[in-house]
Amino acid sequence: MAIGLNSFASAEYYEDQYQTIQKVEMYEVVEKEDGTQNETLVQSQKLPSEIEMAFGQVNRSHDKSRVGDVIMTTRNLIAIGKEIYKIIEAGKPVINVGESKSLSVLPKDEKGIPVDSFRLSNWSMPKAKKYKVLAKNYLGMSPVSFEFMLIYTYGGSLDGKGKYLTGTQIKTTSVEVSWGYELDASFSVQTIVNQGTEEDPIAGAVLSINYNIKTVMKESRNSKTFFVNGVGQTKAF
């Protein structure tokens, strides 16, 4: 009888250790010329509110325009897209056929209407950075992992002025979820800023990826913030 109880206790202890999340890590993944990958741990340093305080407040709007939803405006910038995009639901990548999943930060015309990105010139090639998230339990296993890419096109100008953003999104590339775990993730637009001048704006956007990992033992809510701008700079916070 004692052996049976010990076996049951050991199995219960193992189950608890398996289903309890100890930590969640995020790495930036860089592919080398020889085909191997280098993974660097990404550290959180600032909150989105600190960036918003540094560069100024924005107005949020839900009006419709001919190029999409106007979600934020500043004195000379306008953001087109949605505030929140689901990218993983019930452990599977979300595929929205026919629905745009990207953000554009564009200039306004004299009537305050966003200028279509096709009217802008000198766009760069799309820029991408790859990241990996690992959730580790107390057994040292990683029952939840997913990779995503931060993608955006920058540098578009109107009549030779400004550096704007288009096609800005966070897209999952792989998802692995073990039995007993649940994963949901989304990315949201926190704020937009002008890093240039009023006459020659440099658009910037603060994005956040938010992911929720859940078991019967514990629920872990995590987020990571990224900043991109119209001259191709990227920073993780």
N, C-alpha and C positions, 0 to 999 in steps of 0.2 A: 504493500500500500504506500509506503514512504517513497519507493522508487517512482510510483505513478504520480504522486504529488510533485516530486522534484522535476519529473519530466514535463508536467503541465506548467509548473512555474518557469522552467527554462524556456519553454515554447512561448509563454506569455511575455517573458522578458525580451526574447528575440523579436517578437511582433512589435512590442513597444519601441524597441530600438530602431526597427525597420521603418516604422511609420512616424517617427518623430524627426522633424527637420532640425538639424543642428546649425547649418549656415547655408547661405546662398552667395555664390561668387559669380562675378561677371568678368569676362576676359575680352580684350580686343584681339582679333585673329588677323594676322598678316601672312599672306601666302608668299613664300620665297620663290626665287627663280628655279630652284631644283625640285619644286613641287611640294616641299614640306611646309608646315605651318608653324608660325611662332605665336604663342599665346601670352599676352601680358595682362596681369591683373589690373582692372580699372578701379580706382579709388574714388569715392564720393567726397566732394569738397564743399559744394555750395548748393543752396536751394534755389528753385526758380524765382522765389520772391526777391532774393538778393539781386538777381540780374534785373528784374523788373524795376527795383528801386534805383539801380544804377543808371538805367537807360530811359526811364520814364514810363508812365502809365499808358494803357491803351483803352480804347473803347470797344466793347463787344457788341456785335449786331447779328441779327438773324434774318436780315432782309435778303431777298432774292435778287440776283443780277443775271445778265445774259450769259455769264461765264461760270456761274455756280453760286454757292452760298457765300455771302460776305460775313465773315465771322469776327474780324477785328479790323480796326482802322487806327491810324495815327494821323498826324498833320499831313503827311505826304505819302503814306503807304497804306495799302489795303490787302488784307489776307483773304484768299478764296479757298474754300474747301469745307471741312467739317472740324468741329472742335475735338471729337473723339472718334477713333476708328478701332473697331475690334479686329485683332489680328490672329488670336488663338481663342477657340471656344471649345470647351469640353475636350481639351487635349489635341484638337485638330486645327490646322491653319484655316482661317476664314477666307473663302473665295467669294467675292462679290462680283458676279458677272455683270458688266455694263455699268458699274458704279466706280467713279473715280475715288482712289484712296490716297490722293496726294494733296499737298498744300502748295499754293503759289503766293508769293508776296510781291505785289506789282505796284506800279504807279497809278495815280488817279488822273483822269482827264479834267478839263476845266469845269465839268459838271459834277465831279466827285465820283464818277463811274470808273470801275477798274479797266485799265487798258488791257486788251487781249494780249496774251504772251506772244502770239504770232506776229504782232506788230513790233515786238522788240527784236533787236539784232545782237550779234556777237555772243550768243549763248555758248557756254563751254560744253564739253562732253560730260555726260553724267558722272558724278563722283560717288563712290561707294566706300563705306567702311563696314567691316564685318565683326560681329560680336557673338560670344557664346555665354549662356547662363547655365550654371550647374547648381542644383540643389542637392546637398549632401546630408545624409542621415547619420546617426550615431554609430553605424556599422562601417562608415567610410564609403558607402555606396552612393551613387548618383542616380536615384530613381527618376529624377526629372531633369531633362536637359533640352535646351533649344538654342538654335542659332538664328540670328536675324541680321539684316543689312540696313544701314542708314544710307539712303540714296537721295541725291538732289542734283539739280542742274543750276548753275550759277552764272553770273556775269552778264546777263541780258541787259541791254541799255536801250533807252528811248531817245532818239535824236542825239546820240552820243553822250547822253547824261545818265548817271545812275548805274547801280549794279544790283540786279534783282534776282529773285529765286523762283524756280518752278519745279514741278515734279518731286517735291520734297515728301519723303515717306519713310516709314519703317516697315520692312517686309520680312516675314519669317521664311527661312530657307530649309529648316529641318526641325522636327519636334519628336522627342521620345519621352513617353510617360509610362512608368511601370504600374503594375496592378496595385490598387489601393491609394493611388494618388490622383488628384485632379488639378488641372492647369487651365487658367484663363489669362489672356493678356490683351492689352490694347495700347495704342499710342494716342497722345493728346497734344494739342497745341496750347502751350502755356502763355506765350506772349510774342509780339513782334516788336522790333526796335529799328531805329535808324542810326547806324554808326558813321554815317557821312555827314554831309551838310544838307540844308534845305534845298539848295540848287542842284546838288549832286549826291543823292541819297545812296547809302549802302544798306540794303535790306538785311536784317538778321531775324532769326526765328529760334525760339526756345521750344524744344519738343521733349516730351516725357514718355518713356515706356513704362507701363504699369502692369505687373503680373502678380497673380494670386495663386499660391500653391497650397493645396488643402489635402489633409488626411483626416481620419477619424480622431487622431490624437492632437493635431495642431493645424492651424491655418496661418500662413505666412504671406503678408502683403509687402511687396517690394516695388521700388521704382528707381529709375535712372534718368537723368536729365542730360540733354544734348543741345549744344548751340551750334548753328550753322549760319553762314552769311554769304553775301553776294560776291565776295572775292575768293570763295572756296575754302574758308577756314572752318575747322570743326573742332569742338572741344566737348569732352564729357565731364560732367560734374557729379 
